[in-house]
Amino acid sequence: MLSRIPKVNRFFIQSSTADYYEVIETIFRTVFMFLIGLEMDIPYMRRSLRKASIIASGGVIVGVLFGIAVSISLIILLKIKSQLFDFATIIIIALTNSASPVVFRLAAELKFLTSDTGRLAVCASLITEMFCVLWRSVSLAVDPWKNLGTGILFLLMTVTLIGINKYLASWCNQRIRNQKYVTNTEFLVFLFLLIAAALFIEEYGYNSAISCFLLGLMFPREGKTTRTLLHKLSYATYNFILPVYFGYIGFQLNVSILGRLKPLITVIVMIVMSIATKIIGTLVACHYLKISTDEGIVLGFLLDLKGNAELQILGKLPKETVSFWKNYQYPCAFLNYSMAGCVDMNTEKKNRSLLSVNDIILCFSYR
């Protein structure tokens, strides 16, 4: 809301500072994706990989089908002649993607991140987002084909960095054994390698989310190096990085367009299509996995959260391609977040109340 005040908007959103904001946004996103990988419960992820993959696949398949249908309709109606693939990519990813940082944050705020539903939602959102990023990266690598070598180079660089991190972490753990944490210099070395790799990948138009997540996921779990990274990055991320990151997204939200009829209808249609995509796909997958309908609805609304990969991809596409969607995607992400939070909170309260009643009945029955 502050960005709608002209003086505040002119102070923060300036043409000369746009590039600096993008770099800071990339660094913040890099640290958070690395932290998600570092905090990921690998044993639970292995046990739930099949279940999370099926739930994610349900939303992805329905999202791709809906996206193709909507893309063809809009291309015909709007008589678009150029950049057809990029235009279709925006729509498909906007309907398919699930923003894992937003899912992680909302699940933490609603106090069920450590529950099976919360962890399953995070795993499914990560799989969905990795699919969207990978799809865009592959399409970028093969168009033109000369970019394929760059994509392979970044893949090898990620694998090499995983090996370097394992070696450095082992060396730091064995150095000065009586220390509980590594030194600030050693911590900054790991942080520098992470941020430098992410900025290098982003410079060539690729998305660094997969690389950052894999670097965190494959980082050694034992020793004082991991303890130091978790201690320092967790505090900085949850108390500073995430509020600033989401605040920057909020500054780009243009609420005034909702006052006009055509943009308002467009946003409403996009939100309805997005919710229908995730709810249908998730409920079908939950029915196959024999998961309750209430839990399926919670998972569906959580996986419908937007505000990460699709906004990054939108920012990297040509301006003539994104002009139609540029002002609409931020309101959709904000409204999706608000609706998902309300629905999930009410559902969780209902489940907790039923659980409390069942506990009382069982207690009296036992007596």
C-alpha positions as CSV (number, residue, x, y, z in Angstrom):
1,M,0.0,0.0,0.0
2,L,2.9,2.4,0.7
3,S,4.0,2.1,-2.9
4,R,0.8,3.9,-4.0
5,I,1.9,7.1,-2.1
6,P,3.7,9.1,-4.9
7,K,6.6,10.4,-2.7
8,V,7.3,6.9,-1.2
9,N,7.1,5.4,-4.7
10,R,9.5,7.9,-6.2
11,F,12.0,7.4,-3.3
12,F,12.2,3.6,-3.5
13,I,11.3,2.8,-7.1
14,Q,13.7,4.8,-9.2
15,S,15.0,3.9,-12.7
16,S,18.6,4.3,-11.5
17,T,18.1,1.7,-8.7
18,A,16.2,-0.9,-10.6
19,D,19.3,-3.0,-11.4
20,Y,20.5,-2.9,-7.8
21,Y,17.1,-4.1,-6.6
22,E,17.3,-7.0,-9.0
23,V,20.7,-8.0,-7.7
24,I,19.6,-7.8,-4.1
25,E,16.4,-9.8,-4.9
26,T,18.6,-12.5,-6.5
27,I,20.9,-12.7,-3.5
28,F,18.0,-12.9,-1.1
29,R,16.3,-15.6,-3.2
30,T,19.6,-17.5,-3.4
31,V,20.2,-17.6,0.3
32,F,16.6,-18.7,1.0
33,M,16.6,-21.5,-1.6
34,F,19.9,-22.7,-0.2
35,L,18.4,-22.6,3.3
36,I,15.4,-24.6,2.2
37,G,17.7,-27.3,0.8
38,L,19.8,-27.2,4.0
39,E,16.8,-27.5,6.3
40,M,15.1,-30.2,4.2
41,D,14.4,-33.4,6.1
42,I,16.1,-35.9,3.7
43,P,14.8,-39.1,5.3
44,Y,11.3,-37.8,5.2
45,M,11.8,-36.6,1.6
46,R,12.9,-40.1,0.6
47,R,9.9,-41.7,2.3
48,S,7.4,-39.2,0.9
49,L,9.0,-38.7,-2.6
50,R,6.4,-40.9,-4.3
51,K,3.5,-39.2,-2.6
52,A,4.8,-35.7,-3.1
53,S,5.6,-36.4,-6.8
54,I,2.1,-37.7,-7.5
55,I,0.5,-34.7,-5.8
56,A,2.8,-32.3,-7.7
57,S,2.2,-34.2,-11.0
58,G,-1.6,-33.9,-10.6
59,G,-1.4,-30.1,-10.4
60,V,1.3,-29.9,-13.2
61,I,-0.7,-32.1,-15.7
62,V,-3.9,-30.2,-15.2
63,G,-2.1,-26.8,-15.2
64,V,-0.3,-27.6,-18.5
65,L,-3.6,-28.8,-20.1
66,F,-5.5,-25.7,-18.9
67,G,-2.5,-23.5,-19.9
68,I,-2.4,-24.8,-23.4
69,A,-6.1,-24.3,-23.9
70,V,-6.0,-20.7,-22.5
71,S,-2.9,-19.9,-24.6
72,I,-4.5,-21.0,-27.9
73,S,-7.7,-19.1,-27.1
74,L,-5.8,-15.9,-26.2
75,I,-3.5,-16.1,-29.2
76,I,-6.5,-16.4,-31.5
77,L,-8.5,-13.7,-29.7
78,L,-5.7,-11.2,-29.4
79,K,-4.3,-12.1,-32.9
80,I,-0.7,-12.5,-31.6
81,K,1.7,-13.2,-34.4
82,S,5.2,-13.2,-32.7
83,Q,6.8,-14.7,-29.6
84,L,4.0,-17.4,-29.4
85,F,6.1,-19.8,-27.4
86,D,7.1,-17.2,-24.8
87,F,3.5,-16.0,-24.5
88,A,2.3,-19.6,-23.9
89,T,5.1,-20.2,-21.4
90,I,3.9,-17.3,-19.3
91,I,0.4,-18.6,-19.1
92,I,1.3,-22.3,-18.5
93,I,3.8,-21.5,-15.8
94,A,1.5,-19.0,-14.2
95,L,-1.2,-21.7,-13.8
96,T,1.2,-24.5,-13.0
97,N,3.8,-23.1,-10.7
98,S,3.8,-23.3,-6.9
99,A,6.1,-20.8,-5.1
100,S,8.0,-23.0,-2.6
101,P,9.3,-20.0,-0.5
102,V,5.8,-18.7,-0.1
103,V,4.4,-22.1,0.7
104,F,7.2,-22.6,3.3
105,R,6.5,-19.2,4.8
106,L,2.7,-19.6,5.0
107,A,2.9,-23.1,6.5
108,A,5.3,-21.7,9.1
109,E,2.9,-18.8,9.9
110,L,-0.1,-21.2,10.3
111,K,2.0,-23.4,12.7
112,F,1.8,-26.6,10.7
113,L,5.1,-26.6,8.9
114,T,6.3,-29.6,11.0
115,S,3.1,-31.6,10.4
116,D,2.8,-34.2,7.6
117,T,0.5,-31.9,5.6
118,G,3.0,-29.0,5.9
119,R,6.0,-31.0,5.0
120,L,4.2,-32.7,2.1
121,A,3.1,-29.3,0.7
122,V,6.7,-28.0,0.8
123,C,8.0,-31.1,-0.9
124,A,5.3,-31.0,-3.6
125,S,5.8,-27.2,-4.2
126,L,9.5,-27.8,-4.6
127,I,9.0,-30.5,-7.2
128,T,6.5,-28.3,-9.0
129,E,8.7,-25.2,-9.0
130,M,11.8,-27.3,-10.0
131,F,9.7,-28.6,-13.0
132,C,8.8,-25.1,-14.1
133,V,12.3,-23.8,-13.7
134,L,13.8,-26.8,-15.5
135,W,11.3,-26.6,-18.3
136,R,12.1,-22.9,-18.9
137,S,15.9,-23.6,-18.6
138,V,15.7,-26.5,-21.2
139,S,13.6,-24.3,-23.6
140,L,16.2,-21.5,-23.2
141,A,19.1,-24.0,-23.8
142,V,17.7,-25.4,-27.1
143,D,16.5,-22.0,-28.5
144,P,19.0,-21.4,-30.0
145,W,21.0,-24.6,-29.7
146,K,24.2,-22.7,-28.9
147,N,22.8,-22.1,-25.4
148,L,22.9,-25.8,-24.7
149,G,26.6,-25.8,-24.0
150,T,26.1,-23.0,-21.5
151,G,23.4,-25.0,-19.7
152,I,25.6,-28.0,-19.5
153,L,28.4,-25.8,-18.2
154,F,26.2,-24.5,-15.4
155,L,25.2,-28.1,-14.5
156,L,28.8,-29.2,-14.3
157,M,29.6,-26.1,-12.2
158,T,26.8,-27.0,-9.8
159,V,28.1,-30.5,-9.4
160,T,31.7,-29.2,-8.9
161,L,30.5,-26.7,-6.2
162,I,28.7,-29.6,-4.4
163,G,32.1,-31.5,-4.3
164,I,34.0,-28.3,-3.2
165,N,31.5,-27.7,-0.4
166,K,31.8,-31.2,0.8
167,Y,35.6,-31.0,0.9
168,L,35.6,-27.5,2.5
169,A,33.0,-28.5,5.1
170,S,35.0,-31.6,6.1
171,W,38.2,-29.5,6.3
172,C,36.5,-26.9,8.5
173,N,35.0,-29.5,10.8
174,Q,38.4,-31.0,11.5
175,R,40.1,-27.7,12.0
176,I,40.2,-26.5,15.6
177,R,38.0,-29.2,17.0
178,N,37.2,-27.5,20.3
179,Q,35.2,-24.7,18.5
180,K,31.5,-25.0,18.4
181,Y,31.1,-22.8,15.2
182,V,33.4,-22.0,12.3
183,T,34.9,-18.6,12.0
184,N,33.2,-15.7,10.2
185,T,35.9,-15.8,7.4
186,E,35.1,-19.5,6.7
187,F,31.3,-18.7,6.8
188,L,31.8,-15.9,4.2
189,V,33.8,-18.2,1.9
190,F,30.8,-20.6,1.7
191,L,28.4,-17.6,1.2
192,F,30.6,-16.1,-1.5
193,L,30.8,-19.3,-3.5
194,L,27.0,-19.7,-3.3
195,I,26.2,-16.1,-4.3
196,A,28.8,-15.9,-7.0
197,A,27.5,-19.1,-8.7
198,A,23.9,-17.8,-8.5
199,L,24.7,-14.4,-10.0
200,F,26.8,-16.1,-12.8
201,I,23.9,-18.3,-13.7
202,E,21.4,-15.5,-13.6
203,E,23.6,-13.3,-15.8
204,Y,23.1,-15.7,-18.7
205,G,19.3,-15.7,-18.3
206,Y,18.9,-19.0,-16.5
207,N,17.2,-19.4,-13.1
208,S,19.5,-20.3,-10.3
209,A,16.8,-21.8,-8.0
210,I,17.6,-25.4,-8.8
211,S,21.3,-25.0,-8.3
212,C,20.9,-23.2,-5.0
213,F,18.5,-25.8,-3.7
214,L,20.8,-28.7,-4.7
215,L,23.8,-27.0,-3.1
216,G,21.8,-26.8,0.2
217,L,20.3,-30.3,-0.2
218,M,23.7,-32.0,-0.8
219,F,25.6,-30.0,1.8
220,P,27.0,-32.3,4.6
221,R,24.6,-32.5,7.5
222,E,27.1,-33.1,10.3
223,G,29.6,-30.9,12.0
224,K,30.0,-27.3,13.0
225,T,30.0,-26.0,9.5
226,T,26.3,-26.9,8.9
227,R,25.6,-25.8,12.5
228,T,27.0,-22.3,11.7
229,L,25.2,-22.0,8.4
230,L,21.9,-22.9,9.9
231,H,22.4,-20.6,12.9
232,K,23.4,-17.5,10.9
233,L,21.3,-17.9,7.8
234,S,18.1,-18.9,9.6
235,Y,18.1,-15.8,11.8
236,A,19.0,-13.5,8.9
237,T,16.5,-15.0,6.5
238,Y,13.4,-15.2,8.8
239,N,13.9,-11.8,10.4
240,F,15.3,-9.7,7.5
241,I,15.6,-11.3,4.1
242,L,12.1,-12.7,3.7
243,P,10.3,-9.5,5.0
244,V,12.3,-7.4,2.6
245,Y,11.9,-9.9,-0.3
246,F,8.2,-10.0,0.0
247,G,8.0,-6.3,0.6
248,Y,9.9,-5.7,-2.7
249,I,7.3,-7.9,-4.4
250,G,4.5,-5.8,-2.8
251,F,6.1,-2.6,-4.0
252,Q,5.7,-3.8,-7.6
253,L,2.0,-4.5,-7.0
254,N,-0.2,-2.0,-8.8
255,V,-3.5,-2.1,-7.0
256,S,-5.0,0.8,-9.0
257,I,-5.5,-1.5,-12.1
258,L,-8.2,-3.4,-10.1
259,G,-10.3,-0.2,-10.2
260,R,-10.9,-0.7,-14.0
261,L,-13.4,-3.4,-15.2
262,K,-11.2,-5.2,-17.8
263,P,-8.1,-5.7,-15.7
264,L,-10.3,-6.7,-12.7
265,I,-12.1,-9.4,-14.9
266,T,-8.7,-10.6,-16.2
267,V,-7.3,-11.0,-12.6
268,I,-10.5,-12.8,-11.4
269,V,-10.4,-15.2,-14.4
270,M,-6.7,-15.9,-13.8
271,I,-7.3,-16.6,-10.1
272,V,-10.3,-18.8,-10.7
273,M,-8.3,-20.8,-13.4
274,S,-5.3,-21.1,-11.1
275,I,-7.4,-22.3,-8.1
276,A,-9.4,-24.7,-10.3
277,T,-6.2,-26.1,-11.7
278,K,-4.6,-26.9,-8.4
279,I,-7.7,-28.0,-6.6
280,I,-8.7,-30.4,-9.4
281,G,-5.2,-31.8,-9.8
282,T,-4.5,-32.2,-6.1
283,L,-7.9,-33.7,-5.2
284,V,-7.5,-36.3,-8.0
285,A,-4.0,-37.2,-6.7
286,C,-5.2,-37.3,-3.1
287,H,-8.1,-39.6,-4.1
288,Y,-5.6,-41.9,-5.7
289,L,-3.4,-41.8,-2.6
290,K,-6.4,-42.2,-0.3
291,I,-5.8,-38.9,1.4
292,S,-8.8,-37.1,3.0
293,T,-10.6,-34.4,1.1
294,D,-10.0,-31.8,3.8
295,E,-6.3,-32.4,3.6
296,G,-6.5,-32.3,-0.2
297,I,-8.2,-28.9,-0.1
298,V,-5.5,-27.6,2.2
299,L,-2.7,-28.9,-0.1
300,G,-4.5,-27.6,-3.2
301,F,-4.7,-24.0,-1.8
302,L,-1.1,-24.2,-0.5
303,L,0.2,-25.4,-3.9
304,D,-1.7,-22.5,-5.6
305,L,0.5,-19.9,-4.0
306,K,2.4,-17.8,-6.5
307,G,5.2,-15.2,-6.3
308,N,8.5,-16.8,-7.1
309,A,9.6,-18.6,-10.3
310,E,6.8,-17.2,-12.6
311,L,7.7,-13.6,-11.6
312,Q,11.4,-14.3,-12.3
313,I,10.7,-15.8,-15.7
314,L,8.3,-13.0,-16.4
315,G,11.1,-10.4,-15.7
316,K,13.5,-12.2,-18.1
317,L,11.2,-12.4,-21.1
318,P,11.1,-9.7,-23.8
319,K,9.1,-6.6,-23.0
320,E,6.8,-7.0,-26.0
321,T,5.9,-10.5,-24.8
322,V,5.1,-9.6,-21.2
323,S,3.3,-6.4,-21.7
324,F,-0.1,-8.1,-21.5
325,W,0.7,-9.9,-18.2
326,K,3.1,-7.5,-16.4
327,N,0.5,-5.6,-14.4
328,Y,-1.7,-8.7,-13.7
329,Q,0.6,-11.3,-12.2
330,Y,1.5,-9.4,-9.0
331,P,-2.2,-8.8,-8.0
332,C,-2.9,-12.5,-8.7
333,A,0.0,-13.6,-6.5
334,F,-1.2,-11.3,-3.7
335,L,-4.8,-12.3,-3.9
336,N,-3.9,-16.0,-4.1
337,Y,-1.8,-15.7,-1.0
338,S,-4.6,-14.0,0.9
339,M,-7.2,-16.5,-0.1
340,A,-5.0,-19.5,0.5
341,G,-4.1,-18.2,4.0
342,C,-7.8,-17.7,5.0
343,V,-8.9,-21.1,3.7
344,D,-6.0,-23.1,5.1
345,M,-6.3,-21.3,8.5
346,N,-10.0,-22.1,8.8
347,T,-9.5,-25.7,7.7
348,E,-6.7,-26.2,10.2
349,K,-8.8,-24.7,13.0
350,K,-11.7,-27.0,12.1
351,N,-9.4,-30.0,12.1
352,R,-7.9,-29.0,15.5
353,S,-11.4,-28.5,17.0
354,L,-12.4,-32.0,15.8
355,L,-9.2,-33.4,17.1
356,S,-9.9,-31.8,20.5
357,V,-13.5,-33.2,20.6
358,N,-12.3,-36.7,19.7
359,D,-9.7,-36.5,22.5
360,I,-12.4,-35.5,25.0
361,I,-14.6,-38.3,23.9
362,L,-11.8,-40.8,24.1
363,C,-10.9,-39.6,27.6
364,F,-14.4,-40.0,28.9
365,S,-14.7,-43.4,27.2
366,Y,-11.5,-44.5,28.9
367,R,-12.8,-43.4,32.3
